[in-house]
Amino acid sequence: MPIGPVQILVVGFEEPRFGGQILKELERLKEHDIVRLVDVAVVHKHEDGTVERLQHSDLTTEEAEQFGAYVGALIGLGAAGEEGAEVGAELGAEALGSGKGLQESDSWFVDDAIPPNSAAAIALLEHRWAIPLREAIQDAGGFHLADGWVHPLDLVQVGLMLREELEEVPA
């Protein structure tokens, strides 16, 4: 099973207005094989302090086992070489195959971190669109050197730095 790059996305919501629009967009992206939701945990703290949790994954049990084996093997390889990769693959397949992705206990810290009448979501998104691009790059003899995300606020920061530089230049 080819796996695309996985992004960890943490999103906060002040006075959340969940009306299904996020799920609708995720479903559209999934239908077009653009992204796949590996796992998501949503924590919603109500005004009275009660907490609701939702967890979801687009992976079938078989896909979760394969994904877990892949991730576990990579972690094991880094920790203990080839022998570690084998052990890691077995442990990873078992963990994700049995639904032990983002656990409720992993999100307890969010309960305390968010104020009443707010919510937070922690999602693992697999970028499926990148798989054919990665394969085309590999077929052309290319290899990974570096990557990163450019966010809109990063561009604002570049503009602020540019403004400071222009202000320092004598007229």
KAQUIDA-V32569 format. One record per residue. N is the residue number from 1. RES is the residue in one small letter. SS is DSSP state (2 for helix, 1 for strand, 0 for the rest). Layout:
n: (N;N)
res: (RES;RES)
ss: (SS;SS)
This chain:
n: (1;2;3;4;5;6;7;8;9;10;11;12;13;14;15;16;17;18;19;20;21;22;23;24;25;26;27;28;29;30;31;32;33;34;35;36;37;38;39;40;41;42;43;44;45;46;47;48;49;50;51;52;53;54;55;56;57;58;59;60;61;62;63;64;65;66;67;68;69;70;71;72;73;74;75;76;77;78;79;80;81;82;83;84;85;86;87;88;89;90;91;92;93;94;95;96;97;98;99;100;101;102;103;104;105;106;107;108;109;110;111;112;113;114;115;116;117;118;119;120;121;122;123;124;125;126;127;128;129;130;131;132;133;134;135;136;137;138;139;140;141;142;143;144;145;146;147;148;149;150;151;152;153;154;155;156;157;158;159;160;161;162;163;164;165;166;167;168;169;170;171)
res: (m;p;i;g;p;v;q;i;l;v;v;g;f;e;e;p;r;f;g;g;q;i;l;k;e;l;e;r;l;k;e;h;d;i;v;r;l;v;d;v;a;v;v;h;k;h;e;d;g;t;v;e;r;l;q;h;s;d;l;t;t;e;e;a;e;q;f;g;a;y;v;g;a;l;i;g;l;g;a;a;g;e;e;g;a;e;v;g;a;e;l;g;a;e;a;l;g;s;g;k;g;l;q;e;s;d;s;w;f;v;d;d;a;i;p;p;n;s;a;a;a;i;a;l;l;e;h;r;w;a;i;p;l;r;e;a;i;q;d;a;g;g;f;h;l;a;d;g;w;v;h;p;l;d;l;v;q;v;g;l;m;l;r;e;e;l;e;e;v;p;a)
ss: (0;0;0;0;1;1;1;1;1;1;1;1;1;1;0;0;0;0;0;0;2;2;2;2;2;2;2;2;2;2;2;0;0;0;1;1;1;1;1;1;1;1;1;1;1;0;0;0;0;0;1;1;1;1;1;1;0;0;0;0;2;2;2;2;2;2;2;2;2;2;2;2;2;2;2;2;2;2;2;2;2;2;2;2;2;2;2;2;2;2;2;2;2;2;2;2;2;0;0;0;0;0;0;2;2;2;2;2;2;2;2;2;2;0;0;0;0;1;1;1;1;1;1;1;1;1;1;0;2;2;2;2;2;2;2;2;2;2;2;0;0;0;0;0;0;0;0;0;0;0;0;2;2;2;2;2;2;2;2;2;2;2;2;2;2;2;2;2;0;0;0)
